[in-house]
Amino acid sequence: MARDILFSGIQPSGQLNIGHYFGAVKNWLRMQEDFDCLFSLVNLHAITVRQNPSELRSRSLDFVAAYMACGIDPEKSIIFAQSDVPEHSELMWLLSCHTYMGELERMTQFKDKTAKNTDNINLGLFSYPVLMAADILLYQTKAVPVGADQKQHLELARDLANRMNNRYGTLFTVPEPYIPSVEAGGRIMSLLEPEKKMSKSDDNAGNYIALLDSPDVIRKKLKKAVTDTDNEIRYDRDTKAGVSNLLTLLSGATGKSISELEVDYVGKGYGHLKVDTVEAIVALLTPIQAEFARLRNDEAELQRILKIGADKARFQAQATLEKVKQAMGLL
Protein backbone atom coordinates (compact mmCIF):
# COMPACT_ATOMS: atom_id res chain seq x y z
CA MET A 1 0.00 0.00 0.00
CA ALA A 2 1.14 3.54 -0.78
CA ARG A 3 2.29 5.50 2.25
CA ASP A 4 1.27 9.06 3.09
CA ILE A 5 3.66 11.75 1.91
CA LEU A 6 5.52 14.04 4.31
CA PHE A 7 7.23 17.28 3.28
CA SER A 8 9.50 19.44 5.38
CA GLY A 9 12.15 22.03 4.70
CA ILE A 10 14.65 24.31 6.42
CA GLN A 11 16.13 27.53 5.10
CA PRO A 12 19.92 27.46 4.72
CA SER A 13 20.42 30.49 6.95
CA GLY A 14 22.29 30.86 10.21
CA GLN A 15 23.54 27.69 11.89
CA LEU A 16 21.63 24.50 12.54
CA ASN A 17 21.29 24.17 16.27
CA ILE A 18 20.23 21.66 18.88
CA GLY A 19 16.71 23.10 18.80
CA HIS A 20 16.34 22.09 15.16
CA TYR A 21 17.65 18.63 15.91
CA PHE A 22 15.18 17.98 18.74
CA GLY A 23 12.30 19.93 17.25
CA ALA A 24 12.57 18.83 13.61
CA VAL A 25 15.29 16.44 12.53
CA LYS A 26 14.78 13.92 15.34
CA ASN A 27 11.13 13.66 14.34
CA TRP A 28 12.13 13.27 10.68
CA LEU A 29 14.20 10.22 11.60
CA ARG A 30 11.13 8.53 13.02
CA MET A 31 8.82 9.69 10.29
CA GLN A 32 10.97 8.54 7.38
CA GLU A 33 10.21 5.01 8.56
CA ASP A 34 6.45 5.59 8.30
CA PHE A 35 6.04 8.11 5.44
CA ASP A 36 7.35 8.75 1.94
CA CYS A 37 9.41 11.79 2.92
CA LEU A 38 10.69 14.79 1.00
CA PHE A 39 13.20 16.97 2.83
CA SER A 40 13.96 20.19 1.02
CA LEU A 41 16.63 22.82 1.39
CA VAL A 42 14.29 25.77 0.83
CA ASN A 43 16.85 28.18 -0.58
CA LEU A 44 14.27 30.24 -2.51
CA HIS A 45 12.80 31.27 0.83
CA ALA A 46 16.27 32.24 2.06
CA ILE A 47 16.81 34.90 -0.62
CA THR A 48 13.93 37.06 0.65
CA VAL A 49 16.78 38.40 2.81
CA ARG A 50 19.94 39.52 1.00
CA GLN A 51 22.54 36.74 0.88
CA ASN A 52 26.21 36.53 -0.03
CA PRO A 53 26.05 34.12 -3.02
CA SER A 54 29.21 32.13 -2.24
CA GLU A 55 28.28 31.86 1.44
CA LEU A 56 24.77 30.71 0.53
CA ARG A 57 26.13 27.94 -1.72
CA SER A 58 28.57 26.75 0.94
CA ARG A 59 26.02 26.92 3.74
CA SER A 60 23.52 25.00 1.61
CA LEU A 61 25.95 22.10 1.29
CA ASP A 62 26.63 22.36 5.03
CA PHE A 63 22.92 21.89 5.71
CA VAL A 64 22.63 18.89 3.37
CA ALA A 65 25.64 17.25 5.02
CA ALA A 66 24.15 18.01 8.44
CA TYR A 67 20.78 16.48 7.48
CA MET A 68 22.52 13.28 6.47
CA ALA A 69 24.91 13.26 9.42
CA CYS A 70 21.88 13.36 11.72
CA GLY A 71 20.44 10.28 10.01
CA ILE A 72 18.33 11.46 7.08
CA ASP A 73 18.90 8.65 4.58
CA PRO A 74 18.80 9.48 0.83
CA GLU A 75 17.94 5.82 0.19
CA LYS A 76 14.76 6.20 2.28
CA SER A 77 13.89 9.85 1.69
CA ILE A 78 14.17 12.43 -1.09
CA ILE A 79 16.67 15.17 -0.25
CA PHE A 80 16.75 18.09 -2.69
CA ALA A 81 17.21 21.83 -3.13
CA GLN A 82 14.02 23.78 -3.75
CA SER A 83 15.66 25.83 -6.53
CA ASP A 84 16.39 22.65 -8.50
CA VAL A 85 12.64 21.99 -8.91
CA PRO A 86 11.14 24.90 -10.93
CA GLU A 87 7.64 23.51 -10.43
CA HIS A 88 7.68 25.12 -6.96
CA SER A 89 7.82 28.60 -8.48
CA GLU A 90 5.29 27.83 -11.21
CA LEU A 91 2.71 26.44 -8.80
CA MET A 92 3.30 29.43 -6.56
CA TRP A 93 2.08 31.73 -9.35
CA LEU A 94 -1.03 29.65 -9.96
CA LEU A 95 -1.81 29.66 -6.23
CA SER A 96 -1.07 33.40 -6.01
CA CYS A 97 -3.97 34.04 -8.36
CA HIS A 98 -6.25 32.41 -5.78
CA THR A 99 -4.71 34.02 -2.66
CA TYR A 100 -6.27 37.13 -1.15
CA MET A 101 -4.21 40.12 -0.08
CA GLY A 102 -5.88 40.14 3.31
CA GLU A 103 -4.71 36.58 3.99
CA LEU A 104 -1.09 37.59 3.49
CA GLU A 105 -1.42 40.87 5.36
CA ARG A 106 -2.46 38.92 8.46
CA MET A 107 0.72 36.83 8.51
CA THR A 108 2.59 37.61 11.73
CA GLN A 109 5.96 36.54 10.31
CA PHE A 110 5.68 39.18 7.55
CA LYS A 111 5.29 41.82 10.24
CA ASP A 112 8.23 40.41 12.21
CA LYS A 113 10.54 40.13 9.20
CA THR A 114 9.76 43.58 7.81
CA ALA A 115 10.53 45.04 11.23
CA LYS A 116 13.98 43.43 11.04
CA ASN A 117 14.62 44.26 7.36
CA THR A 118 13.39 47.83 7.02
CA ASP A 119 15.77 48.53 4.12
CA ASN A 120 14.57 45.49 2.12
CA ILE A 121 10.80 45.06 2.38
CA ASN A 122 10.41 43.13 -0.85
CA LEU A 123 7.51 41.31 -2.48
CA GLY A 124 9.09 37.95 -1.59
CA LEU A 125 8.78 38.72 2.13
CA PHE A 126 5.07 39.35 1.60
CA SER A 127 4.25 36.44 -0.71
CA TYR A 128 6.55 33.67 0.52
CA PRO A 129 3.69 31.92 2.40
CA VAL A 130 2.24 31.18 -1.05
CA LEU A 131 5.55 29.59 -2.06
CA MET A 132 5.43 27.59 1.16
CA ALA A 133 1.93 26.42 0.22
CA ALA A 134 3.25 25.41 -3.20
CA ASP A 135 6.12 23.48 -1.56
CA ILE A 136 3.59 21.44 0.38
CA LEU A 137 0.75 20.99 -2.12
CA LEU A 138 3.02 20.13 -5.04
CA TYR A 139 3.71 16.65 -3.62
CA GLN A 140 0.19 15.78 -2.42
CA THR A 141 1.59 16.08 1.08
CA LYS A 142 -0.44 14.61 3.93
CA ALA A 143 1.80 15.44 6.91
CA VAL A 144 3.84 18.58 7.57
CA PRO A 145 6.04 18.80 10.69
CA VAL A 146 5.67 22.42 11.78
CA GLY A 147 6.54 24.49 14.77
CA ALA A 148 3.92 26.66 16.40
CA ASP A 149 5.34 29.71 14.54
CA GLN A 150 4.63 28.08 11.15
CA LYS A 151 1.11 26.87 11.90
CA GLN A 152 -0.40 30.01 10.34
CA HIS A 153 1.35 29.26 7.05
CA LEU A 154 0.11 25.69 7.01
CA GLU A 155 -3.42 26.98 7.55
CA LEU A 156 -3.02 29.06 4.39
CA ALA A 157 -1.88 25.95 2.48
CA ARG A 158 -4.95 24.10 3.73
CA ASP A 159 -7.24 26.99 2.76
CA LEU A 160 -5.75 27.17 -0.73
CA ALA A 161 -6.05 23.40 -1.20
CA ASN A 162 -9.71 23.48 -0.24
CA ARG A 163 -10.36 26.59 -2.35
CA MET A 164 -8.79 25.06 -5.45
CA ASN A 165 -10.46 21.70 -4.89
CA ASN A 166 -13.87 23.34 -4.54
CA ARG A 167 -13.41 25.35 -7.71
CA TYR A 168 -11.69 22.85 -10.02
CA GLY A 169 -12.32 19.41 -8.54
CA THR A 170 -9.90 17.42 -6.41
CA LEU A 171 -6.42 18.69 -7.21
CA PHE A 172 -4.62 18.58 -3.87
CA THR A 173 -4.40 16.52 -0.73
CA VAL A 174 -5.30 18.75 2.22
CA PRO A 175 -2.23 18.64 4.50
CA GLU A 176 -2.33 18.03 8.23
CA PRO A 177 0.12 19.47 10.80
CA TYR A 178 2.45 17.38 12.90
CA ILE A 179 3.47 19.46 15.92
CA PRO A 180 5.76 17.76 18.45
CA SER A 181 5.04 18.42 22.10
CA VAL A 182 7.23 20.78 24.09
CA GLU A 183 8.29 17.94 26.39
CA ALA A 184 9.44 15.93 23.35
CA GLY A 185 11.79 18.75 22.36
CA GLY A 186 9.36 20.54 20.09
CA ARG A 187 10.31 23.97 21.41
CA ILE A 188 13.86 24.45 22.66
CA MET A 189 14.35 27.92 24.07
CA SER A 190 17.22 30.41 24.04
CA LEU A 191 19.90 29.72 26.67
CA LEU A 192 20.17 33.35 27.80
CA GLU A 193 16.59 34.42 27.06
CA PRO A 194 14.52 31.30 27.81
CA GLU A 195 11.24 33.09 27.16
CA LYS A 196 11.97 33.05 23.41
CA LYS A 197 12.63 30.18 21.03
CA MET A 198 16.19 29.15 20.20
CA SER A 199 16.87 30.53 16.71
CA LYS A 200 19.54 29.77 14.13
CA SER A 201 19.41 33.43 13.08
CA ASP A 202 20.11 34.83 16.55
CA ASP A 203 22.86 37.47 16.51
CA ASN A 204 24.09 36.29 19.92
CA ALA A 205 25.77 32.87 19.57
CA GLY A 206 25.46 32.41 23.32
CA ASN A 207 21.73 31.87 22.90
CA TYR A 208 22.04 28.59 21.00
CA ILE A 209 24.07 25.38 20.79
CA ALA A 210 25.08 24.84 17.18
CA LEU A 211 25.31 21.24 15.97
CA LEU A 212 28.98 21.84 15.16
CA ASP A 213 29.95 23.55 18.42
CA SER A 214 32.98 21.99 20.12
CA PRO A 215 32.67 20.45 23.60
CA ASP A 216 34.44 23.44 25.12
CA VAL A 217 32.07 25.89 23.45
CA ILE A 218 29.04 23.86 24.55
CA ARG A 219 30.38 23.78 28.10
CA LYS A 220 30.89 27.55 28.18
CA LYS A 221 27.44 28.27 26.74
CA LEU A 222 25.61 25.99 29.14
CA LYS A 223 27.59 27.29 32.11
CA LYS A 224 26.15 30.74 31.33
CA ALA A 225 22.61 29.46 30.66
CA VAL A 226 19.96 31.32 32.65
CA THR A 227 18.38 29.50 35.62
CA ASP A 228 16.85 31.20 38.68
CA THR A 229 17.55 31.74 42.38
CA ASP A 230 15.58 29.06 44.23
CA ASN A 231 17.86 26.15 43.16
CA GLU A 232 14.93 23.70 42.81
CA ILE A 233 15.05 21.49 39.71
CA ARG A 234 11.52 21.06 38.40
CA TYR A 235 9.70 21.65 35.14
CA ASP A 236 7.54 24.80 34.97
CA ARG A 237 7.70 26.90 31.79
CA ASP A 238 5.90 29.83 33.42
CA THR A 239 7.97 30.32 36.57
CA LYS A 240 11.19 28.38 35.83
CA ALA A 241 11.77 28.88 32.09
CA GLY A 242 15.56 28.45 32.17
CA VAL A 243 15.55 25.31 34.32
CA SER A 244 12.71 23.84 32.27
CA ASN A 245 14.74 24.46 29.12
CA LEU A 246 17.74 22.61 30.57
CA LEU A 247 15.51 19.69 31.53
CA THR A 248 14.08 19.64 27.99
CA LEU A 249 17.58 19.57 26.52
CA LEU A 250 18.71 16.79 28.85
CA SER A 251 15.55 14.81 28.17
CA GLY A 252 16.09 15.07 24.43
CA ALA A 253 19.74 14.06 24.66
CA THR A 254 19.25 11.11 27.02
CA GLY A 255 15.79 9.83 26.13
CA LYS A 256 14.69 10.11 29.76
CA SER A 257 11.32 11.70 30.44
CA ILE A 258 11.24 15.03 32.24
CA SER A 259 9.32 13.50 35.12
CA GLU A 260 12.12 10.93 35.56
CA LEU A 261 14.73 13.67 35.53
CA GLU A 262 12.86 15.67 38.15
CA VAL A 263 13.09 12.65 40.47
CA ASP A 264 16.79 12.15 39.66
CA TYR A 265 17.63 15.74 40.64
CA VAL A 266 15.77 15.96 43.92
CA GLY A 267 18.24 17.52 46.38
CA LYS A 268 20.76 18.42 43.65
CA GLY A 269 21.73 21.88 42.43
CA TYR A 270 21.81 23.60 39.07
CA GLY A 271 25.51 22.88 38.73
CA HIS A 272 24.80 19.14 38.57
CA LEU A 273 22.08 19.72 35.96
CA LYS A 274 24.33 21.84 33.76
CA VAL A 275 27.27 19.43 33.92
CA ASP A 276 25.07 16.46 33.05
CA THR A 277 23.42 18.37 30.21
CA VAL A 278 26.85 19.23 28.76
CA GLU A 279 27.97 15.60 28.88
CA ALA A 280 24.74 14.34 27.31
CA ILE A 281 24.78 16.85 24.47
CA VAL A 282 28.47 16.31 23.72
CA ALA A 283 27.89 12.54 23.62
CA LEU A 284 24.97 13.09 21.22
CA LEU A 285 26.77 15.50 18.90
CA THR A 286 30.24 13.91 18.71
CA PRO A 287 29.30 11.16 16.19
CA ILE A 288 27.12 13.61 14.24
CA GLN A 289 30.03 16.02 13.92
CA ALA A 290 32.40 13.25 12.78
CA GLU A 291 29.94 12.10 10.10
CA PHE A 292 29.35 15.70 9.02
CA ALA A 293 33.09 16.21 8.48
CA ARG A 294 33.28 13.07 6.36
CA LEU A 295 30.29 14.00 4.21
CA ARG A 296 31.16 17.67 3.82
CA ASN A 297 34.61 16.75 2.53
CA ASP A 298 33.05 15.21 -0.60
CA GLU A 299 31.12 17.98 -2.34
CA ALA A 300 30.76 15.96 -5.53
CA GLU A 301 28.86 13.26 -3.66
CA LEU A 302 26.59 15.84 -2.01
CA GLN A 303 25.83 17.35 -5.40
CA ARG A 304 25.11 13.89 -6.80
CA ILE A 305 22.64 13.18 -4.00
CA LEU A 306 20.92 16.53 -4.59
CA LYS A 307 20.68 15.82 -8.33
CA ILE A 308 19.09 12.41 -7.73
CA GLY A 309 16.72 13.95 -5.18
CA ALA A 310 15.71 16.76 -7.56
CA ASP A 311 14.99 14.28 -10.36
CA LYS A 312 12.75 12.23 -8.07
CA ALA A 313 11.01 15.34 -6.72
CA ARG A 314 10.39 16.72 -10.21
CA PHE A 315 8.80 13.45 -11.31
CA GLN A 316 6.20 13.84 -8.56
CA ALA A 317 5.88 17.61 -8.93
CA GLN A 318 5.23 17.51 -12.65
CA ALA A 319 2.23 15.20 -12.24
CA THR A 320 0.55 17.63 -9.81
CA LEU A 321 1.41 20.72 -11.84
CA GLU A 322 0.09 19.22 -15.07
CA LYS A 323 -3.20 18.35 -13.37
CA VAL A 324 -3.56 21.88 -12.02
CA LYS A 325 -2.76 23.53 -15.36
CA GLN A 326 -5.26 21.38 -17.19
CA ALA A 327 -7.96 22.11 -14.62
CA MET A 328 -7.34 25.86 -14.94
CA GLY A 329 -7.56 25.75 -18.74
CA LEU A 330 -3.90 26.43 -19.49
CA LEU A 331 -2.52 25.06 -22.75
Summary of the structure (lengths in Angstrom):
residues: 331
radius of gyration: 20.8
end to end distance: 33.9
largest distance: 72.6
contacts: 1058
relative contact order: 0.15
helix: 58%
strand: 8%
